[in-house]
């Protein structure tokens, strides 16, 4: 049966490619790949051509192209990233990078850390793509610049700010599809003189993939930038969502009265001051608050009583950063950070406080060689002082030649509040995890950007990794994750473009060589776009996830899915679109015991004024 399904998938992809290549259309050259500006490599804008790290950027245009409702939908197609969701829409969703744990991936929204102080990970279940301008994924350790949670990498979601083009804009979209899923969004942007602003509001409703699995999401997002003086800017962003999902009774049985609800608010204020041509300082204050409620109402006609659990987490922090460019070819970043994280589960109410100083010098020689280093000193109120450092380099062989890059980084990661304090399921004797990350890579684009390839080899060693053994977490000793990432992008002409990537990860405990749980050895992605006319475009995407071990060393087999979509611009202000997810109805589980959705069909329309 698996071979038959695989054959059907290969046949379908081959049929689509053949159809696309058989049509004679007008040549259109899209923007050259991997030449845009990125923020996450050094926390300041820089050309990705000079970046010394492996970075993927997902733009708002790509999010619309694929109809991604949630940020996690887009992350599924990033090299080195594996997304796992426990069932249908609204269920717990985590992302890992290069075989890391979910708590080893730092997630930022407009510079605000949103990882949970209690679990250490971020649940992407309710984070929609509304008002998102871009998503930057920095793969590999970055603790010297970002702090202790950036062991495996950084995922940074950046909100739209209204743009620099003067004027106003209004957009609205609606779509509906399988399981009575509907989505309505509205956006407004304004830009005039020294100020610009963008805001959005959206709602998602769905009956879910099974009985009593209904879902609802309300999201608001807004960001504004105001130039207070010729040298001072004020950047303010806020995001709020409320997600509610029906869940089972804890034994995989439907429960008509049990609901999980999360309310999350994220806010940041940043004051930037251009002190001199060679000196800029930035002061940022951030906060987030999550209120999660698990409510199981009594079932009628039974002796069951209502049960309710509530988990409240809070974060407040600040960063003062100085970027000094004393010569045209180099400079240094200096910063200080303070952060307070708190968790109240009803069973415990604890707080973690950290303070750190960091510096990161960088030089660029002859516009070919870029050298970056970093050092962070950290003080943790429970585990005392520690430090981490990193160094990376990139060398370009000529203006249009390939770029070689290499890097090393250290990381320190403290146990979470749940690890230390959760009643009956904690271990106060845990020690922090420490890691060493190595990577080398080669990037090359040619033919005016129509062809591009990238290869990255990576290796990570983690000492004192924290994992559950029985009912409590323990430090299991050393683990190793190593592998390779291959990427390519081709503009074939006649309106046809092709992108793909492949990742291999070997993740093991040492010295037993047992596999780390829920880490697939292989993932791959292939996407095709065919735009025969300016107003018409077709998309197809193939995604493969290899086998992996789950709880109890149970083996989950490999699976592959195919998604297709179409966009048709009926007017310069309006477009219609449709997409089919999991076209061939493949049955699979990302988390054991939680079947993923089968074929889903969606239709929608969008208006821009």
N, C-alpha and C positions, 0 to 999 in steps of 0.2 A: 504493500500500500504506500509506504514512504517513497519507494522508487517511482511508483506511478505518479504520485503527486509532484515529485521533483521533475519528472519528465514533462509533466503538463506545464510546470512553471518555466522550464527552459524553452519549451516549445512556444509558450506565449510571449516570452521576452524576445525570442528569435523572430517571431511573426511581427511584433511591433517594430523591431529594428528594420526588418525587411520592408515593411510598409513605409517607414519613415524615409529610408534611403531611395525608395522608388519614386518619390515625389520631387519634381523639379520646382524649386522655389528660389526666392531672391536671397542673396547673401546678407547676413547681418552679423556684425562683430560685436559681441558683448564686451563688458569691461574685462581687462586682463585680470586673471586670478592672482591672489596673494600679493597685491600691490597696494592695498588700502592702509589706512591709519588705524593703529590699535592702541588701546589704553592700558590693558592689563599686564603687559610685560614688565613695565617699570612704573606704573601708576601715573604716567604722563603720556600724552599723545606722541607716537613715533611711527615711522613707516615700518610696515611689516617686512619690507625688504631688508631692513637693518636689524630686525629682532633676532635675539640670540636664543629664543625659546620656541617650542612648538606651540602654535596658537591657531585655533579655528575661530572664524567669525561667521555668525549667522545674522543676516540683515533682516529688516522688517519686510523687504520685498520677498525674500525667501520664505519667511513665515506665512505670508499671504499666499504665495505660490503653492505651498503644500497644505494650506488650510489647517495649520497647527493650532488647535484650541489651547493646548497647554505647552508650557516651556519644555516639559519632559518629552512631548511628541517630537520636538525638533532635536533634542539631545540624542535620541535614538540613532541618528544618522551621522554622528560625529566620530571620527577615528579615535580609538582607545577608550570610548565611553560606552558603558553598558547600563541600560535603564531597566529596572525590575519593578513591576507593579503587582500587588497581591489581588489580582482579579480585574474587575471592570472599572469604569470611570469613577473617580473620587476615592479609590482605595489607596492605601499607603504606597508611595512611590519614591524610590531612591535612585541615585545615580552614582556609579563608581567609575574611577579613571585608572586604567592600566592595572586592574586587579586590586586596587586599594579597597579599604573599607569605606562605607558610606560616610562615617564620621571623619574620614581623612580627606574629604573633598570640601573645601571652603566655598560656600555659596554666598554671593553678595547681590543685593538689589540696590543700585545707585550708591554703592560704597558701604551699605549697611550689612553687617553679618547677620544671616538669618538661620544659621545652624542652631538646633535646640540645645540649650544648656544641659538638659536632662539626658537626652539620647546621644548628643553629639552630631547627629545627622540632620539634614533638612528634608522634610517631606514635601515633594513637589506636587502632591495630589491636587491642590487647588490653585496653583500658580499659573494663571492664564497668560497668553501672549498679548493681551490688550495693552495698547500704548507702549509697547516695547520697540525701541529703536534698533537695538542690536544685542546679541548675546556673544560674549567672548569666552572662550574656553582655553585656559592655559594648562597644558598637560605637563605633569611633572612637579616635583617639590618646589615650593616657593615660600618657605617659612621665614627666611631672612627678611623678606619684604612684606609679607602678609600675616605673619604670626603662626602660631602653633597648629592651627587646623589645616593649613595648606600642605599636607603631607603628600597627597596624590595629585593635587592640582587645584585650580580655581575656576569656578563658573560665575561669571559676572553678568547680570542682567541690567541693561542700561535703558532708561526711559526716554521717550521722545521729549524734546524741549521746545517744540514749536518751529524750529528751523530759523535760518537767518534771512530767508526771503520774505520781504514785507507783505502783509496782507492777512486775511483770515481764511480759514478752511473748515468745512463741516463734512463729516463722513458718517454714513450709517450702513449697517449690514445686518442681514438676517439669513439664517439657514436652518434646515430641518432634515431629519433623517431617521435611520434605524433606531428602534427602541424609543420612539417618540422623543428623540433628542432634538432640542431646539436651542438656538443661540441668537441673541440680539445684542448688537453693539452700537455705540454712538461715540464719535470723537469730535473734538473741537480744537483748533489751533489758532493762535494769534501772534503776530510778530509786527512790531512797530518801533523804530528808533532803538532805544537802549534796552527794550524789554521784549521777551517772547515767552509763550506759554502754550502748554499742551495738556489736554485732559481727556479722559474717556470713562465710560460707564458701560457695564455689560452684565448680561444674565445668561446662565446656561441651565437648562432643565433636561432631565433624562429619566426614563423608567429603569435604566440599568440593564445589565445582561441577564439577570435572573430575578426570581420573585423577591420582593421586598428589598430591592437593590437600588431604589430610586436615588436621584442626585439633584442637588440644586446649588448654584454658585452665583454670588453677586460680587462684582469687583469694581472698585473705583481707583483711578490712578490720575495723578496730576504732577506736573513739574513746571517750574518757571525759572528763568534766568534774567536778572536785571543788572544792567551796568550802572552802578551807583555813581561812579566817577570815571574819569578816563583810565584809572588804574585799579579800580575795585569792582568786582563782580559778586553778586549774591545768587546762589543756586539753591533752590528749595524743592524737595521732592517728597511726595507722600503716596502711599499705596495701602489700600485696605481690601481685604476679601473675607467673605463669610461662605464657607462651604459646608454642606450637610449631606451625609450619605447614609443609607440604610446598610446595616451590617448583619452578619449571622450571629448565632447565639454562643459563639466560641467553640462549637463542635462541628462547624461547617453545615449547620442546619439553618434554614431560613427562620428569621424572627421578625414578625411584622411590626413590632413595637420598639425595636432598638435602633438608635440613631447616633452617629458621631457628628459633632459640629465643631468646627474650628473657626475662630475669628482671629485674624492676624492684621496688625497695623505696623507699617514700616515708614519711618520718616528720617530725613536728613536735611541739614542746613550747612552749606559750605560757603565760606567767605574767602575769596581769592584776591590777593593784592600783588600787583606787579610793582615791587619796590624800586627796581631799576631794570635796565635792559638785561642785566645778567643775574637778576635775583627775583624770584617769585616765592611768596609764602602763601600757605593755605591752611585755614582752620576749619575743621569739620566736626560737627556734633551729630551723633546718630542715636537712634533708639528703635526698638521693636518690642512688641508685646503680643504673645500668643495665648489665647484662652481656648482650651480644648475640653469638650464635655462629652462623655460617653453616657448616654441615658438609655436605660432599658426599662420601659414601662411594664407594669404587670399585664400578663396575658389574661384576657377575660375567661372566666370559668375555671381558673386554676388558683392554687394557693400561693403563687409566686408574688413576691412583693417588689415594688419599684426599687431599682438600683441605679445609683448615679456616681460617676467618678469625674473629678475635675482636675485638670493640670494647667497651671498658669506659669509661663516663663516670661522673663523680662531681660532686656539688655539695654544698657546705656553706655556710651563711650565717646571718646573724642580723639582727634589726631591733629597735631600741629606739625606741618611739613614745610621744609624749605628746599627749593631747587636752585642751586647756584651753578651758573655756567661761566666759569672764570676765563675760559678760552673758547674759541669757536669749535674746537674739536673735543671738548670734554667738560665734565662738571661733576657735581656730587649732590646727592639727595640726603638730607638729614631730617629725622622725624622723631616725634615722641607720641606714644599712645597710652591711653588708660581705658580700662574696660571693666564693667561690673555686670555679671550674669547671675540671675537668680531663678530658682525653680521651686514652686510650691505644688506638691502633689497631693496634699491632704495627709500623707504619711510622713513627709518631711518638708522643711522649708529651709533651704540652704542657699548660700551665695558664694561665688568665686570672683575674686578681684585680681586683675593682672595689670602690670605696668611695664612698658618696654621703651627702649631707645634703639634706633637703627640708623645706619648710614649705608649709602650705596653709590660709590664712585663709578664713573663710566667715561670711556674715551672712544673716539672714532678717528682712525688714522687713514688719511688719503681716500676717504669715502669707501674704503674696502674692509678694513679690519675694525670690528667693534668689540670692546672688552667691557664687561660688566661684572661687578662683584657686590657683595652685600654682607652685612654683619648685624645681628640683632642680639641685644641683651634683654632678657626677660626675667621678671620677678612674679612668681605665682604665690598667692597667700597661703597655699597648702604645701606646695612642693619646693618653695624657695627659688633660688636663682638658677638660670641656665642660659646658654647662648647657642646660636646657630649661625652658620655662614654659608655662602654660596658663591660660585664664580661661573661665568659662562662667556663664550666668545663666538663670533661669527666672522667668516672671511668670504668675500665675494671675489670670484675669479673674473675680473673685468666687469664693465658696466652691465652687460647682459649675460654674464656667465653664471654658472652655478654658485650656490652659497653653501659653504660647509659651516656647521655649528656644533658646539660641544658644551656640556655643562655638568656641574656637580653641585649638590645642595644637601644640607643637613636639616633635620627637623626634630622637634620635641613636641610630644602630644600627651597632655595630662588625661587621666581618667575622667569620665563624665560624672555628673552629680548622681545619676542612677547607678553607675558602677560603684560609687563609694557609699551611698546612703539609702538606696531603695530597700525597704524592710524585707528580710528573708531572701533577697535576690541580689545582694551586694557583697563587696569585699573591701573593707577599709585598709587592707594591707597591699593594695595594688601600687605599683610604681609606674611612672610615665613611660610611654613608648618613645623610642629613639630610632631614627632612620637615616640612611644614606642613599642618595639618588644620583644615578649617572645616566647620561644620554649623549648620543652623537647623532647627527642628522645631515642630510644633503637635500637642498631644495633647488629646483631649476625650472625656469620658465623661458620659452623661446617662441619664435614665430609671432612677434608682437603680442605675446601673451596668449596665443591660441592653444598652446600646449604647455602643460606644467606637470611636474612629478615631484614627489617628496618621499623621503625614506628616513625613519627614525628608529634607532636601536636604543632600548632603555633597560635599566637594571635598578632594582630597589631592594634594599635589605632593611628589615624592621626588627629591632630587638625589643623583647618584652611585649609583643603584641597581645592585646587584651581580647579574649574571646570567652564565651560562656562554656563552662564545663559542668554539666549537671544543672544546678539551679543558681550558680553564682559565677561571676566573671573571674578569670585568672590570667596571669601573664604566662603565655605558653612558650616563651623563648624566642627563637628567631624564625622569621619567614623570609621568603625570597620571591620576588616577582620580576620576571624578565620577559622581553618580547620584542616585537618589531611592528611598526606601523608603515603601511604603504599607501600613498595617495596619488591620484592622477586626475587631471581635468583636461578635456579636449573640446575645442570649438571646431566642429567638422565642416561648417559651412552649410548653406542651404537651410538655415534656421535650426540646425541640429547641434546640440551640445551633449556631452557625456561626462559624468563625474563618477568616481568610484574610490573606494578605499578598502583595505584589508588589515586586520589586526590579529596578531597572535600573542597570547599571554600565557606564560607558564607560572602559576602561583602555587607555592608549596610551603608547608611547614618543614622546619629543619630540627633534627636530622631524620625525622620519620619519612619525609617526602610525601606526606599526605596532601591532597589537593585542598586549597582554601575553598570554603563553601561558596556557592553561588557565583563563581567566576568562570565564564566560558573560555575555553582555550582559543576559539576562533570566532570572530565576527567579521562581516563583510557587508558592503552596501554599494549598490549601483543605481544611478539615476540617469534618466534620459529626458531631454526636453526637445520638443519639436514645435517651432513657431512658424508655420507656413505663411502667415500674414501678420501684419502689425497688431491686429486685434484678436488673433486666435492663437492659442497655445495648448499643447498636450504634454502631459507629464506621466512618466512611469518610474516606479522605484521598486527595486528588489532588495530585501534585507535578510541576512542570514545570521543566525546565532547558533554556535556550536553547543555540544553537550557540556554538562556541568553537574557537580554534586551538590545536593541540598542536605537539609537536616537529616541526621541518621545515616549519612553517606548514601542516601538514595539517589540514583542516577536519573537526571532529566535529559531526554534526548534532544538532538538538534532540531531546529525548525527554520523555516523560511516563509516570508510573506511577500506579497506583491500588492502595491497600491498604485492606482491610476487616477488621473485628474484632468480636468479641462477648464480653460478660462476663455470666455468670449466677451469682448468689449462691444456692447451693442450701441454705445454712444460714448462720446469723450467724457461724460460724467457718470456712466453706469456700466456695470459688467455683470454677467451671470457666470456661475461656476458650479462644477459638480466633481465629486471624487468618490472612489470606492476604496475602502481599506480592507486588507486581507481578502483580496479578490477571489482567491480559490478556497476560502473558508478553512484554512489550516487550523487544526486543534493543537494547542500547546499550552504550557504553563511556564510562567517566569518564576513563580514561587510555588513550591509543591503544595497541592491542595487547593489552588486557586486558578481555575481555568480562565484563560484570556478570551476577549470577545472574538466572535467569528466575523463573517462578512458584514460590513456596515456601509451603507450608501447615504450620501449627503448631497443636497441641492441648496444653493444659496444665491444671493445677489448683493451687490455693493453699489452705493451711490456716493460720489464725491462732488462737492460744490466749492 
